[in-house]
Every structure is written in structure tokens, then in C-alpha cells.
């Protein structure tokens, strides 16, 4: 079979688009699955794909490496990249559902980036000593939950709710309560992913501590930046999750999020 290149990957500058390599990989993966390409089908050269997508050859190599890790492509020195296997209709359908679910998760993280940053900034300006103690206690509860080997989902949501309460504005609290169920579902996915890697888990802990330090110092700009950075890194950790995670519990958790109403 002949591999015809798909339309170039779009670049809208949005928060959830991923790296150039991941976008090219997505287009190639989709083409292989949609066309049901047979094992052994050869892809165009790196140079041809780079020209087609308007990217560098290193970006194309990144995309090919990602698809090799997923078991979709193989490479032969001096010959190029070849389709190793194309998922059947059921596998392709499941992958598409998972991709849509992951996009829903990233969309929610994008929204959270805005309100988490603003509530952290306002909390830094307005929090009382008692509210700061509650935020610090909520952070400690997350660490205790993780140390005990449990998910820490409820503790994580409570931590962010306590920051909202410290703004002194009940509408911020109401907004988070309205989003509480999809937030819990999203946190289940992100924490399940983070629990699989010590570096991810440690990053989350340090990011939370950075937010609390800024709130304690009464520095709204530092708090805003720390909270936004936490959400940006959360999205990055989602994108770095491997295929095994999405084909297992991670995929099921993500699909359950996509099935939920946006607001409760």
C-alpha cells in the first residue's frame, strides 16, 4: 500500500496543542489507523514529511520516535520508517475515544489554569492567619495521603478549595463547587499518572509548596505565577503519559471524565 501524507498539523497557538512533534505524530497515527494501512507500508522520507508539515527533520524524527514507542512504526537503517501494525477497528475506535477524553482533560486543565492562578493571587492578598493555617493543613493532608498509598484526590480538591475560600469572595468558592465533580475526575487521572513516576509525584509536591509559600508571603504575583505554572506542568505530565497508561486505568478514568456533564 502507498502512504499518502495527511493534511499538515495545525498550529493555533492554543494551550492544548502540544509540541510540534506530538502534533505530527497525531496526524500520522490518525492516518495509519483511518486507512488501515498494512504492516510494511513505507512512510515518505523524513525530508518529504518535513517539507509537507513545514517543520524541521528533528521534529519529524521526534514524531517517528513517539510512534515507535507506541509500537505503530518500526525503522530500518537506510530504508526509513514502516508501519509495524495498525490497530483494528475496535482498537482504533478505543484510541480515538481516549484521545478525545485526554483532550477533555487538557481543556479542563486550561480552564483551571485561569481560576487557580486568580484565586491564589487573591488569597495571597486577603488570607487571614487562620485561612493560611487551613491551606497548610490541606497541603499536609495531601502528603499524608500519598505517604499512606492512597490517591489523595479528595485532599487535592480540598487544598484548592481552601485557597478559594481564602479569597474572601464566595463566588470563587461557588465556582469551584460547581466544577467539583469534573475536577475530582480530572484529579483522579492526573494523580494516577503521577503516582506511576516518582519524579512526577515530587514535582507536584514542590509545585504545591511553591503556591503555599507565595500565599504565606503575601505575594500575589508569585502566587499567580506558581498556580499557573502548576497547571501548565499538569498538562505536560498528561502529555508525557505513556501508551500503557492510556490503554489501562488512565484511559478508563479519562473516558469517564469525558462522559460527565461539564457542570454539576
N, C-alpha and C positions, 0 to 999 in steps of 0.2 A: 504494500500500500504506500501511497505518496502522502507525506506530511505537508499540508498547506498551512502556512502561518496564520494565526488568528489576528483579529484587529489589535493594534497596539494598546498596551495598558494605559489607561487614562491617568492623569496626574492633576487632581483638582485642588491639591494643597490642603486637603482636609486632614483631620486628626487621625482618622482610622485607616488611611490608605496603606500604611506600612512602607517598607523600604522598596526601592525600585526593583531589587532582586525578587522580593516576595510577590510583587505585582506581576512581574514577568512570569514567575513560577506559577501563579494562579491562572494566568491566561493559557500557559502551555498545558497545565494539568487539566483544565476545563476542556481544552481542545482534544486531548487524548481520550478523556472519558466520553465526551459527547459523540465523537466519531467512532468510538470503539476500536481504536487502532490496534492492529495485531502486534504481538511481540516481534521484535526485529525491525519494525518500521524505523527508518533512519530520520533523525531531525536534520534540518538545514545546518549549515556550518555556523560557528559562533559569529563570524563576521556578518553573515547574511542576517542572522537574528538580531545582532546589534544594530545594523542599519535599519531593519524593519521596525524595531521598537524605539529607535532613537536613543539608545543607551550605549554605554561602553561594553567592551567584551568582558570586563571583570564583572559587570552586573549580570550578563548572560551566564557566566561561569557560576555565579552565586545561585542563580535560579536553577541551573542544572544540578548543582550540588545538593540543593534542597530536595529536588525530585529524586535524586539518587538515594538520599537518606530515607525517603518515603517508599523506596522500592519500586518506583514508577519507571525510572530510567537506569540504564547502565551506560558506561562509556568504554570505548576501546581506543587505546593509544594509536593515534594516527588515523583513526577512522571516524571519530565523532561520537555523538550520543544516540542511543537507540531506545525505543520503547521496550521495557522489560515486561511490564504487564499493564493492562488496562482493566480497571475494575469492571465487573459485570453490571447489569442494570441496577440490581439491588444495592451493590456496593457504591455505585456512582450516586444513586439517589440518597443513600445514607450520608455520603460525603457532602453532597450539596446541602442537605438539611443541617449538617453540623457546621458547614461554612456559614450558612445563614444565621445559625444560632450564635456562633462566635461573633459575627458582625453585630448581632443584637447586644451581646455582652459589651463589645467595644463602644457601641453607641451609648449605652448606659454609663460607661466609664467616662465618656466625653462629657456627658451632662453633669456627672458628679464632679468632674474637674472644676466646673464653674461654681457650683454651690459650695463644695468643700473648701475651695480657696476663699470665698467670700465669708463663710461662717468662721473660718479660722482667723481671718483678719479682724473681724468684728469681735470675736472672743478675746483676742489679744488686747483690744481697746477697752472692753467692757467687763470682763470676767471679774467676779468677786473672789476673795481668797477661798471661800467655801466651794465655789464652782471650779476653781483650779484644782482643789483637792479631789473633787469628784472626777475630773478629767484624768488626773494622775492615777486615781484608784482604778478607773476604767482601763487605762493602759496596762496597769499591773495585772488586772484580771485576764487580759489577752495573753500575757506572757505566762501566767499560771496555767491557763487552759492549754496552751501549746506544750508546756512542760509536762502536763498530765496526759498528753497524747490525744486530746480531743480537738475538734475543728476550730473552736474559738469564734464561730460565726456570730452567735448572739453577742458575745463580748465585743467583737469588732463593730457591729452595728451600734451597740450601746456607746462605745467610745465616740463615734462620730455624732451620735445624738446628744451626748453631754457637751460636745463642742458647740452644737447648735443652741442648746439651752443657755450657754454662757454668752450668747449674743444679746440676750435680754429681749429678743424680738420673737414673740410666739409664732409668727408666721413662718419663720425658718424651721422651727420645731414641727409645725403642722406639715410643711412641705416634705420633710424627711419621713414623717409618719405616713404620709400618703404614698411615698415611694418605698416604704419599709419592706414589703414582700418581694418586689423585684430586686431590691438591694440585698436582701438575705440570700436570694437565689444566686445573684451575681457573686456575692462573697463566698458562697459555697464552692463555686467554680474556681475562683482565684485562690482561695486558701487550699483547696485540694491540689492545685497545681504547685503552689508554693511549698506545700508540705513534702513534695517529692524531691525537693532540692534544698540543701542546707543553705546555699548562697541566696536563694530567693527568700527563704524564711528570715534570714539575717537582714537582708535588705529591707524587708517590710518593717521589722523591729526598729531599725535605725531611722527609717523614714517617719514612723510614728513618734519616736523620741524627738526628732528634729521639730516636728509640729508643736509638741508639748513645750519644748524649750522656748520656742518663739512666743507662744501664748504666755508662758510664765514670765518672759522678759518684757511683755507688753509691747512687742514689736509687730505691728500689723503687716508690714510689707514682708518681713521674713516669714511670718505665719502663712500669708497668702502664697508666697513662693514655695514654701515647704509642702503645703497641702496640694498645690497644683502639680508639683514635681512627683508627689506620691501617686497621683492618678496617672500621670504620663508613664511612670515606671510600671504601674499596674498593667497598663495596656501593653507595654513592651514585654512583660512577663507572659502575658496571654499569647502574644505572637511567637514567643520562643518555646511554647509548649510543644512537645513532640507528637508525632502521629499516634503513638501508642496511647498517650493520654486522651486524645480526642476520640479514639476508637474504643475507649473503655469508659470509665466512670465520668471523665471530663466531658465527653461528648453527650452523654445522657443528661448530666447536670445542665449543660449549655442548652440542650434542646428543651428541657423543662422550663428554663427561663424564657425562651422564645414563645412558649405556649401560654405564658401568663399575660393577663391584662397589664397595660402599661401602668395604670394607677389603680390602687385598691380602694 
